[in-house]
């Protein structure tokens, strides 16, 4: 037993050495593993740090790229704006050169007083077509009096027109009891404004509008074409854009133009030479009726269109809406753009128009009877109806619904006593006087 115990102890010693050796190896292995793990962690940290650094560098580079792209965009925009500015300056410089060398066709003046809402509507209509031809038609507003709303409205367009103001403190003395002072003030205003435009601003022609008018798309082209006739033919006193019988039911042809012995007004053009004659003797009131007197137009005539190039919307004004519902409101204003520069208007010259007009009048079928409007409506083609005197004319005109009014022996719109209008268009009706055919040289008609 003792021997076995000794043998067992003998084996314990080597086992202890083996155990110790194994433990030391394990410790060494663990230490090496721990060192390797630490190195791996350090390597990972280093890699992570390098990755983060690389990411930061990439982010900075991306930010720089974005900044460069934005800078490029700004530079491109600045270049584009600079180019546009240079182009605009070049155009303006060229336009100034053109404006200096281009003689205006006519100044355009809007006569205003105390209707700011009407004035705004008129300015909007004029600028719609005037802006593209502003150098040919410089725009003015002439205000009579000191209504603050009208002045403010006019000055709000300071870069598109010129504002003038007529202040008149002289008392008005009417010639007859009960007359409206307004008609006297209007006449004074017209004289002052036309003197300013012809003598101070030195224009050769002036187109007069009122603050209750709209204009047609071809308004300016019409007046430019007519200006050549006005300069060439001294028997033409003025050119108008208005037809008193221009109601929708009485018009048809936007190309048709006529001469008339009756001054139409309501959008008209005259020359400085004519104003030189009229200014010294300008009337105290009722200037438009004054122009219709034979002593003042002296046998000269006026050009007018069949279809109006202006529309008068002023129901409320100095005339207090006279004739508005029956004669002004139904007016047809031309709504198509006629190329007047391509039209041959030589037929309107004095030596040609009488023959032209006589030819179409002679071709019309004569109509007689009691109910002339009914008879005329049942005849195909143009018709002509003779009136004996003013009373007879008024009776016939009433049947058709056209203007009955005469001034100084001349019916509205008449040429050589002949009033022409459409009836059941395109039929034309000619109302002619007892000596109209003779004046036109028509025989055996």
Secondary structure, 3 states (H helix, E strand, C coil): CHHHHHHHHHHHHHHHHHHHHHHHHHHHHHHHHHHHHHHHHHHHHHHHHHHHHHHHHHHHHHHHHHHHHHHHHHHHHHHHHHHHHHHHHHHHHHHHHHHHHCCCCCEEEEEECCCHHHHHHHHHHHHHHHHHHCCCCCEEEEEECCCHHHHHHHHCCCCCCEEEEECCCCCCCCCCCCCCHHHHHHHHHHHHHHHHHHHHCCCCEEEEEECCEEECCCHHHHHHHHHHHHHHCCCEEEEECCCCCCEHHHCCCCCCEEEECCCCCCCEEEEHHHHHHHHCCCCCCCHHHHHCCHHHHCCCEEEEECCECEEECCCCCCCCCCCHHHHHCCECECCCCCCHHHCCCHHHCHHHHHHHHHHHHHHCEECCCCCHHHHHHCCCCCEEEECCCHHHHHHHHHHHCCCCCEECCEECCCECCEEEEECCCCCEEEEECCCHHHHCCCCCC
